[in-house]
């Protein structure tokens, strides 16, 4: 029942965001590399400077598969937000235990989360200044691969 409630809550939030009239443009940030398909993760994206674009309203599919050993993959994403808006980034997937961090354009950590729904994290902040923000996701123990994960960005503007 708890899982059903969680799914219904996520669906309700998506519908509420869809009808707020908030638009979000994602111009390329100065440092990150723009990606041709924002619905899929693009490697390399293991640093702030190589971050892939995350677009509000488009679910991104990614994986955390270490090249040298399981769990050594870190994925960075960027998105641009108009001033005064609230941001939420939600991770989900079939299996795994990732952690997620939210950073501002100065790469200062704003939020961290391990488990919001089951083992899947959500990060966010309210009434943020206009600018570019970053999310980093990795395996919690840095010792396991996560074959598939999904990221959703919600931006709500007053």
Buried (B, 14 or more C-beta within 10 A) or exposed (E): EEEEEBEEEBEEBBEEBEEEEBEBEBEEBEBBBBBEEBEEBBEEBBEBBBBBBBBBEBEBEBBBBBEEEBBBBBBBBBBBBBEEBBBBBBBBBEEBBBBBBBBBBEEEEBBEBEEBBBBBBBBBBEEBEEBBBBBBBBBBEBEBBBEBBBBBBBBBBE
